[in-house]
Amino acid sequence: MGSQLGDIIAELGDASSETRDLERAIAQPYWRSELAVEAGEFESQWSYHRGKLEEGLGEVKEHVDAIVEAVDQLDCGASGAFEEASSAFAIQLEPKK
């Protein structure tokens, strides 16, 4: 999950260059620049919000990574304790000779 969030964050970061490509691709149809200007204005407004979204997703990713690490540690600790308890229980059940 953390790597997927990382991919999304990277994609958001790359989006501004793609928008600039869109502006260049629009150019000036019929010698009019209004559409390219509107695309530029949209990018300017969206850039701020995209930055906030990237920031928020970065924080979510940090929390997800911390949760995954904590669960992994808990799982390893529980597994070791279970094996230790199982071994001790098995030794007690062995018949005495």
C-alpha positions as CSV (number, residue, x, y, z in Angstrom):
1,M,0.0,0.0,0.0
2,G,2.8,2.4,0.8
3,S,4.4,1.9,-2.6
4,Q,1.1,2.5,-4.3
5,L,0.7,5.8,-2.4
6,G,4.3,6.6,-3.4
7,D,3.4,6.0,-7.1
8,I,0.3,8.3,-6.8
9,I,2.4,11.0,-5.2
10,A,5.0,10.7,-8.0
11,E,2.2,10.9,-10.6
12,L,0.8,14.0,-9.0
13,G,4.3,15.5,-9.1
14,D,4.7,14.7,-12.8
15,A,1.3,16.2,-13.7
16,S,2.5,19.8,-14.0
17,S,4.9,18.9,-16.8
18,E,2.1,17.0,-18.6
19,T,-0.2,20.1,-18.3
20,R,2.6,22.2,-19.9
21,D,2.7,19.7,-22.7
22,L,-1.1,20.1,-23.1
23,E,-0.7,23.9,-23.3
24,R,1.9,23.5,-26.1
25,A,-0.3,21.0,-27.9
26,I,-3.2,23.3,-27.8
27,A,-1.2,26.1,-29.3
28,Q,-3.4,28.6,-31.1
29,P,-6.2,27.0,-33.0
30,Y,-7.6,29.3,-35.6
31,W,-5.0,31.9,-34.5
32,R,-6.8,32.3,-31.1
33,S,-5.0,31.7,-27.8
34,E,-8.0,31.7,-25.4
35,L,-8.0,27.9,-25.0
36,A,-4.2,27.8,-24.2
37,V,-4.7,30.7,-21.8
38,E,-7.5,28.9,-20.0
39,A,-5.4,25.7,-19.8
40,G,-2.6,27.7,-18.2
41,E,-5.0,29.3,-15.7
42,F,-6.4,26.0,-14.8
43,E,-2.9,24.6,-14.3
44,S,-2.0,27.5,-12.0
45,Q,-5.1,27.0,-9.9
46,W,-4.8,23.2,-9.8
47,S,-1.0,23.3,-9.0
48,Y,-1.7,24.8,-5.6
49,H,-4.3,22.1,-4.8
50,R,-2.2,19.4,-6.2
51,G,0.6,20.4,-3.9
52,K,-1.7,20.2,-0.9
53,L,-3.0,16.8,-2.1
54,E,0.6,15.6,-2.5
55,E,1.4,16.8,1.0
56,G,-1.6,15.1,2.5
57,L,-0.9,11.8,0.7
58,G,2.7,12.0,1.9
59,E,1.5,12.2,5.5
60,V,-0.9,9.3,4.9
61,K,1.9,7.3,3.4
62,E,4.1,7.9,6.5
63,H,1.3,6.6,8.7
64,V,0.6,3.6,6.5
65,D,4.3,2.7,6.5
66,A,4.5,3.1,10.3
67,I,1.4,0.8,10.7
68,V,2.8,-1.8,8.4
69,E,6.1,-1.8,10.3
70,A,4.4,-2.1,13.6
71,V,2.2,-5.0,12.4
72,D,5.3,-6.7,11.1
73,Q,7.1,-6.3,14.4
74,L,4.0,-7.5,16.3
75,D,3.7,-10.5,13.9
76,C,7.4,-11.5,14.4
77,G,7.2,-11.1,18.2
78,A,4.0,-13.1,18.4
79,S,5.3,-15.8,16.1
80,G,8.5,-16.2,18.3
81,A,6.4,-16.2,21.5
82,F,4.1,-18.8,20.0
83,E,6.9,-21.1,19.0
84,E,8.6,-20.7,22.3
85,A,5.3,-21.6,24.2
86,S,4.7,-24.5,21.8
87,S,8.1,-25.9,22.5
88,A,7.7,-25.6,26.3
89,F,4.3,-27.2,26.1
90,A,5.6,-30.1,24.0
91,I,8.4,-30.8,26.4
92,Q,6.0,-31.0,29.3
93,L,3.8,-33.5,27.4
94,E,6.6,-35.9,26.6
95,P,6.3,-39.1,28.7
96,K,8.8,-39.6,31.5
97,K,11.2,-42.5,31.1
